[in-house]
Amino acid sequence: MITVIDYKMGNLHSVMNALSFIGADAIVSSDISDLRRADKLILPGVGAFPDAMAALEASGLKNEIISECRDGKPLLGICLGMQLLFEESLEFGVTKGLGLIPGRVIPIDAKGQKIPHMGWNSLTHHCEDKLIDGVENGEYVYFVHSFRADTSDEYIVSSSFYGEKIPAIVKAADMNVRGAQFHPEKSHNSGLTMFKNFADIK
């Protein structure tokens, strides 16, 4: 079972529609017991990093997410949910994140480009990963964001280019934790393939 974590800041309906379409067993919940009994976790997110971390802290979900991931449970962060995986963000000041992947979240510095970065961009794969099995190099996915991850190449599975290199898919080195800066639930066949791959990850 996949638990889609509800902390009142995620695009839950679209994510659940995509999971239902691929036949995944999934629920939406903010109950810590549902995180514990899940086989996998999805952390979606829309909005501001400080508000998201405050919501995770207030609900007790922050420590539970960290604990479950350190115990080896697979997690996929989506958009803001991916950014929360890092150590800190510079959005509206400095806010500490979940610290599951080294790095920080910074404003996109895409000179001559509109911010937010909104629309379809292609993926460039830098290494093999289960999440992108069947997703060809150059396939397009849908982004909506104004901030990006600033992290070492060793944590970047795939990137896009929007005035600068944008980490698009990241993975922790020592945990079964991944993040997608784009929205798989809005990325048609590419996104559905990634959801299927995540559902099959052990």
HELIX and SHEET records of a PDB file:
HELIX    1   1 LEU A   12  PHE A   21  1                                  10    
HELIX    2   2 ILE A   32  ARG A   37  1                                   6    
HELIX    3   3 PHE A   49  SER A   59  1                                  11    
HELIX    4   4 LEU A   61  ARG A   70  1                                  10    
HELIX    5   5 LEU A   80  GLN A   83  1                                   4    
HELIX    6   6 LYS A  130  ILE A  132  5                                   3    
HELIX    7   7 ASP A  153  TYR A  155  5                                   3    
HELIX    8   8 PRO A  184  LYS A  186  5                                   3    
HELIX    9   9 HIS A  188  ASP A  200  1                                  13    
SHEET    1   A 8 ALA A  26  SER A  29  0                                        
SHEET    2   A 8 ILE A   2  ILE A   5  1                                        
SHEET    3   A 8 LYS A  40  LEU A  43  1                                        
SHEET    4   A 8 LEU A  75  ILE A  78  1                                        
SHEET    5   A 8 VAL A 177  ALA A 180  1                                        
SHEET    6   A 8 LYS A 165  LYS A 171 -1                                        
SHEET    7   A 8 ILE A 156  PHE A 161 -1                                        
SHEET    8   A 8 THR A 124  HIS A 125 -1                                        
SHEET    1   B 4 THR A  95  LYS A  96  0                                        
SHEET    2   B 4 PHE A  86  SER A  89 -1                                        
SHEET    3   B 4 ILE A 101  PRO A 107  1                                        
SHEET    4   B 4 PHE A 147  ASP A 150 -1                                        
SHEET    1   C 2 HIS A 117  SER A 122  0                                        
SHEET    2   C 2 TYR A 140  HIS A 145 -1                                        
END                                                                             
